[in-house]
Every structure is written in structure tokens, then in C-alpha cells.
Amino acid sequence: MAKFTKIADFELPELPYRMVSGSYDFSKQAVIDGNVKMLKAIKNNYGILIKKWADAFELGEPVLSTFIAVESGGKMVGKNSAGAMGLSQVTNVSVIECVSKFKIITGQDLPADFVALLKAKAPYLLKLTPNNQTVSSADKSKLENLLVSDANFNIAMGGLSLRWILELTKAKGLAYLQKGIIGYNAGSYGRISAYKGQFVSATNLFKDSKLPKETRNYIVQILGKDGFLELYVKNNI
């Protein structure tokens, strides 16, 4: 039985546009072929882990895979200027908030497999509460090391963060992937707050000039024509 809010059905493509940024043009066959190759590599390298955490957080393997494709290209990259790390490009801050506030936002306990992972790798996170998100400098360093070195841990935190933001931005009994994309990329309390409790289409979000261009590009990379989700399904990845 499902624990979390159902993700609303969407079309593929959901947006009538393609991602274009300089030479990175999703209409070009070479780019399409490269993106398919990337998705297959992500599946080959991390598919078992992605499925485990996509199932735990009721996201669907294609959805979590495509977030990883956009975030890191399937590479276990180090910390960027915004503090994001690894395959899922999560931050210490987002992990701490999502763990500490998970039940209050989702109405559900953390999945058992996720709790077991924290007990084994980062037990200090299980001591957090909505009113106490304090983590020592030493434990923050340990957390950062896990996020850049342990693919299983990083993907689990990506699944956690995505489910958390989907629940935070849900409306009318459904979670909307396009709203989750905005919150995941641009922050939980930024522009997405303007749409609290509302349905808003992927097209309207893509056209929202108050959103950073990077965030609008994120929407079209996943939900647009020849976007990662459409490629994933069309190529039976």
C-alpha cells in the first residue's frame, strides 16, 4: 500500500519545448544519442541502488534516474559552489532538514531501509528533530565525505530530498513533478512558495520569468521534447 502522496500523471513530453542552450540542443541527434548513452550508463552503474531508493520513496526509477542525469550526468562529482555533492547533488543543509522534518512534512515515518542506512552510516542524523537540527562540525564533515564517496548513501539522500519536496509542494491531494523540480533545484522556500497549495502546469513554470533560467532549463530537460524522461521510456531503459 502506498504511503506517500501519489505523483500526478503526466504526459511525455509534458512540455512542447526542447532544451536549447548553446550547442546543447536536444533536437540534435548527436545530443539525443549522448543523452541516451548517459541514461544507460546510469542504469548500468547505479540501477540497483536507484530502484531501491526510488521504491522506498515511491518515486519511480525513471524519475530518480533522470534527476541524477540532470544533476550530475551520472558522475560522483565533488562539492560545487552551492555546496551540492555527488550523483544527486544534495547538500548537508538539505539532508539535515529533510531528515529532521520528514515526518512533519510527509506525515510518514522514514522508510525502514533508510533508517537502517542511517544507523549504519550516519546515526547522528537520527537524533535530529524539527526543533533541533544541530550537527557538530565533525559530523558535518563525516556527512560530506559520505555524500561524495558513497553512491548508495548519496542516491538515498537524493530520493529523500525529492520525496520531501514533492510532499512540501503538493496540492489538492497530489504531488506534481514539475513543482518538485523547482523546489529541488531552486530551494524549498523560494519562488515555489508562490504556488503553495496550487496546481501549476509545467508550461507555466517554464515561462515563469521569476524563476532562474537554470531552473526553467531543468524542467524542460526532464519533461520537454526529447527530454530525459521521454528518452528513458522511448528507449526502454
N, C-alpha and C positions, 0 to 999 in steps of 0.2 A: 504494500500500500504506500502511495506517495506521502511523503512527509512535508515537502516544501510546496510553495506556490507554483502552479503549472505555468510554464513558459508559453505565452500565446503563440498560436500557429502563425507562420509567416510564409510568404512566397519566396521562391528562388528564381530570379532575383527579386528582392523586396524593393529595391531602388532601380529606377530606369536609367541609371547613370553608370559609367565606368570610372575607375580610379585613373587619373592622369596627373602626373607630377613630373615635369621634365621628360626624360626618356623613359621613366617608369610609367608605361601606358598599358593598361590591362586589355586594350584592344589588339595589341601586337602579339603575334603568335609566339615569338620568342619569349615574351614575358609570361604568357599563359603557360608555355611548356616549362619555364623555370619555376613558376608557382606550383604547378602540379608535381614537379620533381621535389620541391621543398616539402609539400604536404606528405608525399610518400616517404621521404626521409624521416620526417617527424613521426609518422606511423611506425616505420621500421625501428627507429631508435627508442621511442618512448610510448608506443601504442598501448602496451600492457598497463603502464603507470597511468596514462591519460584515461583509459577506460575505467580503471579502479576508482579514480577520484571524480571523474565525470559521473559515474554511477552513484557514488557516495553522496554527491551534492545534487543529483538529479539534473544534470546539465546537458547530457548527450555528448558522446565522444566527438562528433564533428564540431560542435560549438567550442569545446575546450581546446581542441586541436587548432582551430582557426584563430583563436585568441593568441595562442603560442606563436603561430605563424606571423601574425602582425607584430606582436611584441618583440620577438627576438629572432625571427627567421629560423627557429628551431635550434638556436645556439645557446649554450650555457654561458652567457655573457656576464661580465663583471658589473659593478655598480656604476650607473650613469650619473649625470649631474643632478638629477632629481632624486637620487637615492634608490632607484629601482634596480632590481637584480634578477639575473637568471632567466630561465626559459619563459616564465610568466611575468617577468618584470614587476615583481612586487617589492614593497618597501617594508622596512622594520615597522614603521608607523602604522601602515595599513594592516599588517599581520597582528600587531598588538591590539588595535581597535577591533578588528573583526573577531578575534578570539574572545576578547573581554566582553563584547556586546552581542555576541552571536545569538544567544537565546532571547535577549530583549528585542532584537530586530526581527528574528525569524520565527520566534515562538517555539523553537525546537531545540533540543539538545544537540551538541556536536555529534556527528556520526561516530559510532564506536571505533571504527578503524582509524579515524582521525585522532581520537583521544589516545588510542594505543600508540600512534606515531608520536604524539607529543610527550607521552610518558617516557618513551624510549629516547627521544632526541632533544626535547625542549620542555622538561617538566615545569620550569619556572613560568611558562605561559599559562598553565592550568591554574595557577594561583591568582590570576588576574580577575577582576570584576569590573562592571561598568563604572564603579566609583574608585577603583584602584587599578590604574594602568601603569604603575611604576615598575620598570625593569632596570636592573642595575647595569652599569656600563659594561661590566664583564659579560653579563648575559646578552646584552645587545650585540656585543662582538661575536659571541657564540652563534647567535641567530643569524647575523650577517654571513658568517662563514658557512652555515648550513645552506643559506639561500643561494650562494654562489658555487657550492661544491656538491650538493646532494640533489640530484634531479628529482627523485621521488618526493623529497620534502618540498622542493620548490613548486612542483606541479600541484601537490596537495594544497599549498598556500594559494596558488592561483585559483583552484577550484573553490576554496573557502571564500576568497575575496569576491569572485564573480557571483556566487550564490548570495553572499551578504548584500551586495549592491543591487542584485535583482529583487531581493526582498525589500530593501530600503526604498526602491523606486517603483514598487508595484502599484497598480491602480485597478480598481473595480474587480478585484479578485484574481487578477492575472499579473504575471511578470512579463515585461516586454524587453526583448533582447536589445532593441535599439536604445532604450533608456539605460540598460546595463552597460552598454558600450560607452556611453557618455560618462557615466559615473566611474567606470573602471579607468578610463583614460584621463578624464579631466577633474576627478575628485568627487567625493560623495556629497559635498555640501556646496558645490559651485553652481554653475548655470543650471544643472539638472534640477535644482531646488525650485526653479520657476515652474516646473511641470509636476509638482507634488500632487499625487492623487489623480492625475490626469492621464488619459491616453494621448500620445502624440506620435504621429507616424514617423517612420524613418525618413521619408522625404522632407517633412517639415523640420526635423532635426538637422538634416543635411543642409538645409537652406538657412538655418539659424545663424546669422552673422555674428551673434554674440558668443558663439562657441569658437574656440581656437580652430584654425584651419587643420591642424594635426588631428583634432578630434573628429571633425567632419570627414576627413580623409579615412579615419578609422572605420566609420560607418560604411562608407562605400567600398572599402576593401573587403569587408566581411559580407555585406548584404547587397552590393551592387552587381551589375552585369559582369560575368566572368570573375566575380569576387571569390574569396576563398571558400565560402560555404557552397556556392554553386559548383565550383570546380571539384570540391570534395565529393559531392553527390554524383555529379555527371561522370566522374572518373572512377566511381565505386571504390574510393579509397577507404 
